[in-house]
Amino acid sequence: MMEENIKIVELIKNKQLLEHELQTLIYGSVEIRENNNKKYIYVHYREDGISLTKYVGEYSEELYNLVLNNNNKAKELKKEIKEVAKKLKELNYVEEELSEKVKQNIDFAKRHLVETIYKQAILEGVATTFANIESIIEGGKVNNMTSEDILKIINLKHAWEFILNKNVILSETNFSLLCEINKMVEEGFYYSAGKIRNVPVNIGGITWKPDLPLESTIKEELEEIINKKQKDVDKAIELLLYVMKKQVFIDGNKRTSVIYSNHYLIKKGKGIIVIPAELTEEFKNLLIPYYEGKDVKQIKKFIKEKCYMSI
């Protein structure tokens, strides 16, 4: 029975990764539209039974061939997903269903996705506008942002889409998920993305330095937070602050912590947490005494009263 359970867990994780890879691909039926003597590529596809159209970019042979290659890759991924589902069925695995409240929370998070990513970008110091974020998320072009900042936004989009996947929402808010989120957030920036930090880091503006993180300690402390006898919103706030202060990864800890804590909150059907753009400086100022161990209540109160959105 134990071996069977381990196999089921491995298959579920594999299915989640395959589904995430499929979600990151731009594929579908290709349409080339012309406007002012220029050609643009669009793709038509279906998602949850709904026909959708996405702008891909200005026409080039390279981009056109990429979409065609992605179509083939998507077919292979769908085939692999079906094979994994078949194996799970053979092991008598019955996929858990989402409650109506959690479904509502997922829809709520999706409706606020552009706004949420915009707020995270401002927290990271990305020079951008809401319109730019909206354009990037919808697959459009922007000309007044660096390629690094655009990649940060794309990575945030992929990480959010990942945690809003049904199978991922049903999975535990654990250390493995934390690493997977950071891997997506930092994809293209660090080879060590998703891996626990093994070098010292400094926090700007303060002399306090976080200790080198230990995997066993992090796993234990995350579990302690989740098992506490307190409200889910308070647990989510603790998870967010813990990951930020622990500086588990070499970079992207704020982005990772926000998405990670929201996985827990959405899984419970309790809303979302995100730092409002206009309150970024106030939040950063509260982080300093929190990091130094001087004030915990104030920053928790701030997050609960000003950053939490219930459904």
Secondary structure, DSSP 8 states (H G I E B T S, - for coil): -HHHHHHHHHHHHHHHHHHHHHHH---SEEEEEEETTEEEEEEEEEETTEEEEEEEEE--HHHHHHHHHHHHHHHHHHHHHHHHHHHHHHTT-------HHHHHHHHHHHHTHHHHHHHHHHHTT----HHHHHHHHTT---SSS-HHHHHHHHHHHHHHHHHTSHHHHHS--SHHHHHHHHHHHTTTT-TTTTS---S----TT-S-------HHHHHHHHHHHHTSSS-HHHHHHHHHHHHHHHT-SSS-HHHHHHHHHHHHHHHTT--EE---GGGHHHHHHHHHHHHTTS-SHHHHHHHHHHTEE--
